[in-house]
């Protein structure tokens, strides 16, 4: 019984940590969108990078960071991020075009 409680505690704490990371990633993504809309490109790129660090499977953050790289004329990085986004969600028609 004690072993089961330990396992349950570990699983629960891991779940809470993952949820917190997703919320943090969403917050960074929103800050990045705000910075992008105001033309603060390096700041937007940094926020999108933080969102990706918190949630490496966040395909929208890769796509948004790719758009920033394009605007900064950093096409190699843009292509890399678009490719990573497509690896996560292959049927993103906007990214494919």
N, C-alpha and C positions, 0 to 999 in steps of 0.2 A: 504494500500500500504506500509506504513511504517513497519507494522508487518511482511509483506512478505519479506522485505529487511533484517530485523533482522534475520528471520529464515534462509534465504539464506546465510547470513554471517556466521551464526553458522555452517551450514552444510558444507560450503566451507572450513572454518577453520578446522573442524574435518577431512575432506578429506585430506587436506594438511598435517595435523599432522600424519595421518595414513600412507601416502606416505613417509613422512620423516622417520617414524619409520621403515618401510620396508627397505628403503635404508640404514639406520643405521644398521639394522640387517644383511643385506647382506654384509656390510663392515666388521662387526665383524666376520661373518662367513668366509669370505675370509682371514682375519688375523688369524683365528683359523686354517684354512687349511694350511697356510704357516707355522705356528708354529708346527703343527702336522708333516708336511713333513720334518721339521728340527729337529724333536725329542724333542721339548720343550713341553712336555706333560702337565704339570700344567698350562702353559700359554695358550695352546690350549684349555684346559678345561674351563679356565676363559673366553676366547673369545666366545666360543660356548654358555656358560651360559649368556653372555651379549647379544648375538644374540637372544636367547630365551626370555630374559627379554624384549627386544624391540619388538619381534614378537612371542608371545606364540604359534602360529599356524605353526611355521617353522619346519616342520617334519625333514628336512635334518639336521638341527642343533642338534636335539635330537639324531639322528642316529650317527652323527659325535662325539657328546659328549659321547655316549655309547661306541664307538670304543676306545676313549681315556680312559674311565673308565676300559675297558677290559685290555688295555695295562698297566694300573696302578694296575691291579689285584683287582679292586674294582667291583666285579661281581654283587653285589646287586644293586649298582647304575647303572651299565650297563643294567641289566635286566629292571630296572625301566624306563630308557630312551628308550630302545627298545620298551617297552610296550606303552609308551606315543606316540612314533612315529607311531606305528601301530594303535593306537586309531585315529590318525589324518588321516593316509593314510593306510587303511587295506590291500591293495594288493601290498605291497612292498616285492617282492620276496627275495631280498637280506637280508632284516631284518628278514624275516620268517626263513631263513636258518641259 
